[in-house]
Each structure stands twice: as C-alpha cells, then as structure tokens.
C-alpha cells in the first residue's frame, strides 16, 4: 500500500532511480511519480520496465525508462546524462539496484567476486559522482543508497553481496562528509526481508517466511511499497538536517 503522505517539494523534482523497473525499484518509481516528480529510472530488463511506464502513463510526468547495464560505467553515465537532459539536473538519486544471488564461500572465484561488486557496490559511487556537480551547483540534493540488513544478521549464503552492502554504509558516510557542506544529504536505507516476486519465487517458502516474521516486532510481511515512505522522507526537505545515517526498515527484526 502506497503511503498517503504528500511532500509538495518533490513535485517536478528530477529523480533518478537505479533498478527502477521491478521489485522495490518499481514501487519507488510509482511512489515518486505519484508525488508529481519527474522520474527517470535505469534498468537492464526491458519488458517489465516498459510495462511499468505504460501503467504509470497517467502520472503528472510519465516516467522515463533508460535501458542500461550498471556494470558498464560509460553506459551508466550516458543514461544519467539523458535523464538530466530530459528532466533537469538530478537532485534526488536513489541507488536501489542490486543482485542478491546466493553463492558459497568455497566456490567464489576472483571473476565472480569482481562481477558481484560491479553490480552491488561500484555503481553506487559512479552514480553519485555523476550527480555531484549538479547538486553542488543547486546547493541541495539527496542521495539515498540501498544497503541491507543481510550483513547485520550474518547471512551465510552470499559473502560478496554482504561485503558490498556493508561497503555501501562506508560509502554513504564518506559522500555525506564530502557533499554536506554544499547542502547535499547522503543516507542509506537498510531493508529487512522485503517479499518481492523474486524472493517469493526463489527463497520465501511458507515455513521460512513464518519463522522470519515471528522475529519481527511488527508481525507482517514487508512488501516493496513499505520502502517508499522512508525514501520520500529522505528525498524531501522534511529531512533537511538528516545525513550520514542508515535507516533500518525491517519491522523490528533487529
């Protein structure tokens, strides 16, 4: 269920979301479109992304889908330049894209490690680099980096992924220190187990999900829409003096 809160300062704001075509990213694309933002999103999957744009065609500003592989930094920079040309300088960046493929510590090769980091950590720096000049010139901006509670609960099945997600917090704090004097805020969001279609298809068995929810204070499934409100808040001037923080959204599991 989408949040009912309205943030007037987000209307007409240029927003860029990575991985915005499905899962949490699609919910974010819809959530910001409902606020009247000018949303561009980058995704590698064309079919669901185009379907999302069509579904949101009645929004004040039709979302702009940009097809790019985040591991290709030149393509990523080109897509972001296209978003800025279409919507104006990006003042809200949400680094949502990730790939939580399971992998065993004994089977990880150097190439696998590098490829995993190239999806889960490296793009978050280069997207921030791409928007930094425009945000500094504007004297404002909000960068929201998605990390995960997976490294906080000692998840055993994806060490490269959890290393990347821990690294995102360090990146967030370093960027916040560098960009804060220019009015740019940088924060991280750490979701718990959000039940996307992918999670339900691959890992969220009835038994595992029930056991997880039993450890939450709020004993309900978390869905992609539950990540929208916190990002709207962090993007808006309601959080004007909040930076270098990690907001854990996990129903109280931790």
N, C-alpha and C positions, 0 to 999 in steps of 0.2 A: 504494500500500500504506500503510494507516494505521500510525502509529508505535505501537510496543508499550509505550512508557513510560507509567507511571501517575503522576499528580500528585494525591495524596489531597486536597490543599487545594482542588482545583477541584470536588470533589463538592458538590452543592447550591448552588454559586455561581451568582448571577444574571448571565448573559452575554447581551449584545445584539450581533448581527452584522448589518451592512447588506449588502444584496445576497446574502443567505444562501441563496437558493433554487436557484442553479445555479453551475457552474464552481467557482472557488476557494471561493466562499462556501458552496456546498453541502458541500464537503469539510470546511470549518471547522465547519459546523453538526453534521455527523456526528461529527467528532473530539471536540468538546466534549460532545456527547450521550453518547458512549462513556465519557467521564470521569465521568459522573453529574451534569454541570452542568444547571442549569435554563436552557435556551437559548431565547431568542426571536430571531427574525430578521425583518428588513424586506425586502420585495421587491415590485416592481411586477408581476411575472409570476406569475399565479395558478396556472396548470396545473402547471408544474414544481415550484412551491413546495408545493402540496398533495400532489403525488406523493411528494415528499421526506418530508413529515410522515408520510404513510402508511407509507413504507418504514421509518421510524425509530420506528414506534409501539410497538415492544417495548423502547425505551430506558427507563432508570430514570425519566426525566422526558420525556414526549413533547414535542418541540419545539413552540413556539408561533409560527405564521406570522401576520405582521401585514402586510396589504396597504397600501402607501403609496408615493406618488411623492416621492422625496427632494428634488425641486426645490420642493415645497410645504412650507415650513418649519412651518406650522401643523399640517399632517397628520403630518409627521415627529415633532413634539413630542407630538402626541396618541398616536401609535403607541408612542413610548418610555414615555409615562406608563402606557399599558396594560400594557406589558411589566413595568414596575416594580410595578404593582398585582398582577399575576399571580405574579411570581417574587420579589418583594422588591427593594430598591434595587439598581440595576445597579452591579456592582463590576468587571466586565470589559466593555469596549466595543471592538469590532473594526470599524473603518471600512474595509470591503472594497469597497463598491460603486464602480463606475467604468464608463465607456463610452469605449472606445478607437477610436472611429470615425476613419477617415482623412480628412484634409482638406488642401487645397492652400493655401499661404500667400496666393496671389493671389485666392482665392475666398472668404476668410473675411470675413463681414460683422460689424458690431457685435452684431447679434442672435444670430448663430451663436456668437460668442465668449462672450457672456454666458450663453447656454444651456449651452455646454460647461462653463464654470466652475461653473455652478449644479448640475451633476451631479458633477464631478470634484474640486472643492475646497470650495465653500461648505458642503455638508452636514457635512463633517468637523469644521468649527468648531462648528456648531449642535448636533450630537450630543454633542460634548464639553461644551458649555455645559449641555446638558440633564442630564448625569450628574454634573457637577462638585459640586453641592451635596450630593448623596447620598454621593459618595465622600469628600468632606471630612468629613462627619458620621461616616462609618465609620472614618475615619483610614487608609484604604487604597483601592487601586484600580489598575487597569491599563488604559490606553488604547493601542490598537495601531492605527496608521494605515498603510494600504497606500499606498505610493508605487510607483515603478517604476524599473528601470534605463534606461528609454527615453530619459530626458533626459541620462543619463550617457554614452550611446553616440551622441548627436547624431542621434537618429531624425529623418529629414527630412519625414515624411508626416503629422505631427499636432502642429503647434506649440502650439495651445491646450492640448491634452492634456499635452504635456511641460511646459508652463509651470505647469499645475496640479500636476503630480506633483513638480516642484521646489518649489513653494509649500508642499506638504504637509510637507516637511522643516523649513522655517522655522516653520510652524505647530506642528509637533511639539516643536521646541526651545522655542518661546515658552510652550506649555502646560506643558511639563516644568518650566520655571523657575517658573511661577506656582503649580502644584499640588504640586510636590515637597515643600515644607515641610509639607504635610498628609498625606504618606505615599502620594501618588498618583504612579505612574510613567507616563510617556508615551514611547513608542518608535515607530519606523517600520520597516516591512518593505519591502524593495525586491526584488521578484521579477525574475528574468530572464524568458526566454520560456517560460511555462507553457502546455503544449498542452492547452487546453480544447476542448470540442466546437466552440465558436465559432471559435477560432483555426484548428482543422483545416479547418473548412468554408470560411473566408474567405481565409486567408493562408499556412497551413503546408503549402506544396507539398513534395513529397518532396525536391526539389533545394534549396529554401531552408532547410528544416529540417536537412538533412545538412550544409550549409555552416555553419549556426549551431552545431550540436553539435560540429563539428570544432574550433571555437574554445574550447569549454569544457574545463576540466581533467577534469571527470567527464563522459565522453562518452556520456551517456544522455539521452533525452527527460525533461524535467521535467513532472510531472503535478500536478493540484490537491492530491492527498494530500501532496505534498512540502512544501506550505506549512503543514501542520497542526502538525508538531512544534515549529517555531520559535514559533508563536503560543501553543501550550500552555506552552512555557517562559516566554515573556514574560508570560503571564497569571498564572503560578504564583509562589509565593514563592521558587522556585528562582532567580529573577532579582531578588531583593529590592532590590539596590543598583544595578540597571541602569536608567538612564533617559536621555532626551535623545539616544538613539543611533539609527542607521539600520543595520539588519542586511541585508546584501545576500545574497540566496539565488538564485544564478544558475549553479550548477555550476562556478563558477570562470571564467566568461566574461571578467569584468573583471580 
